[in-house]
Amino acid sequence: MPSIDLNPIRAAALDPRAPRPGAERRAGPAQGAPAGPAVELSGAADPGTPPIDHERVSEIRKALEQGRYPVIPLRVADALIASGLLLRIEQ
């Protein structure tokens, strides 16, 4: 399969951390405007790092490279559809 090369402009557009054009103009309140209340973020909203079994990831990666890991397109498609449906369910 040929590799997909995103040009730098497109890759930057996909990165939510990349600065946007005109962002420096909107960075702060307008001069002379009253300042709003100070906001502090609590650590309660931080989910932390996700649990990742790095050893298992390494096993799967090696198996894929060696052609030993069975990739079944129908199961992959079903999982993608299911994950999309789960994201749309209001909790």
N, C-alpha and C positions, 0 to 999 in steps of 0.2 A: 504494500500500500504506500503511495507517495506521501511524503510528509507535508503537512500544511504549514505554510510560513505566513504568519500575520505580519503585515508591514508595521513599522513602529508607530505610525499614526493610529492605526486601528487598535493595536495592542494597548496604547495609552488610553484610547477611548473606552476600552473595556475595564480598565483598572479604576475602581471607585475611589482609590486614594490619590489618583493623579489630579493635579491642580487643573481647574477648569478655566477657560478664558474668561476674564472679567471677575474672577473670584476675589482678586485683591481689592477691587472697588467695593465689594459687598462685605468685606471682612469685619468691619466694625460699624457702630452706629454713626449716623451722620453728625457732623460737628454741630454743637449747639443743641442736639437732641438729648432729652433726659435719659440717663442710664437706667436700664431695667434692673430687676432684682438679681442678685448674684445666685447662680445655680451651682450646686455641687453634686457630682455623681456619686452614688453609693456603690459599694462593691456587690450589693445584692443582685444587681442586674447582670453582673459578669458571670457567664456560665462556666468559665474556666476552660481548660483544655479538654478536648474530647478524648475519651478512652480509646487508644489505638494500640493494638497488639502488633508491635513492630516486627516481631519474629514471624508472625503469621503473614504479614504483608510481604516480608522478604521471601517466604516460602512460595507464595502465590506468584510473585514477580519472577522468581527463578523458573517456576513451572511454566509460566507463560512464554518466557524466552526460549525454553527448551521444547515447547510444543506439547507439554504433558498436561496442561490445564484445559479441561473441556469447556469451551465457550459455546454455549447453545443460544443462537440468536433469538429463538422464540422466548426463552426464559429471560434473556436480557431485556427484550421488548416488554414482556409482561411486568418485570420489575420496574422499568422506567414509567410505564403507565400507572402502576400502583402508587409509586412515589409521588407522581403528579397529582393523583386523586387525594392522597393523604395531605398534601400541602393545601388543598382547597377546602378541606373539612374545617369548619369553624369549631373551635373548642370552647 
